[in-house]
Amino acid sequence: MIIRYERPYSYAAHWARGLARIAFAIFALSLLAHRFGPLTTPHFLALASLSGVFALAGVLLAAIGLTRLWQVAAIGGIASLSALAYAAPPLGFFGFGAVQYLMRPKIYDVTTDTVTPPPWIKTPVAERSWLTRSPTVTPQDREAQIAAYPGLTGRRYDGALDRVFQGVRKVAGETRIATTAELGVENARADLGDLAVQGGAGADTNREPDVIPVPAARPAPDFDPLPGRRSTDVVLQGEWRTLIVGFRFDVLIRLREEAETTFVDVRVASRYGAHDLGMGAAFAEEFLRALDAELLGIAGD
C-alpha cells in the first residue's frame, strides 16, 4: 500500500505575495508620477507610505509562510520569496530615509555662510500640506548645521568675477540646476575700458572734443541691498531635483568680488518638509567640488 503525503498549503504565503505586489505597484507608479509627472512630493510620500504598509504586511506574512515551509513543508516557499522581492524597493526606500533621518540634523536649509546667509531673490513658495515646518531658519538650525557639516564652507578663487561666473554657469548646467532668477549679472561682464582706449588710439588728444560729455547721475542698483547681499554681488537662483526620486530643492549661488579674489557661497533648501535627510548639504558639497575642478589652478584658501 502506497501512502501519499499531501503537503499543506500556506495561505499566508499566498497573501504575502499579493500584498507585496500591490505595494510594489503603488510605489513604482507613484515614483514615476513624481519624477516625471505632476505628482507633488507630499502626495508621493503619502502613497509611498501606503505602499510601505502593504509591503510590511507582506513581509510578515512571508515570514509565516517560510516558517510553515520549514516546520511542515507547506507549499508557499516560492510565493514567500517572491513577496520579499516585491517588498524590497518600498521598504528599502523607507529604511534608507529612516537611517538618514536619525543620523542627520533636522534642518531643511543649509548654507556655506551661516553668519549672513545669502537671501533669496524670490522666496521659495511651496503648497501647504501635511509636511509642515517653521517658515524661518533659527540660529539653532545654523548651529546644528555647523556641528553636522563642519566642512561646508564657501570658496575663494584668485580670479576675476567674470571668469568665476563663467565657471559657475557651466557647473550649474552640469549639476542640473535650472536657473529661475538672477541679479547683478552685469557686474560679471568683462571690463571694456581697455577696448575703448584702444579704439581711440592714434587720435589727436590735443584737439578739443566736439561734444563735451555731461556727467550723469550714477544709476541706482537694480535691487535694494539686504543683509547678506551687496549691490556688486552676482546672485543666481535655481531649482535642483534629485536624480532618481525627483525631490525638489531651491539653490542660491552668490558671487562676491573681494580685492582681487572672488568668493562663492551656496545655499540649498528643501522645497517640502522640515528635514532634508542630508541631501541639501550633499548637493552643496558636490557643486563646490565640481566648481573647484572647473576652476582648477585659481582656487585660494
Order of alpha helices (4+ residues) and beta strands (2+ residues): alpha-alpha-alpha-beta-alpha-beta-alpha-beta-alpha-beta-beta-beta-alpha
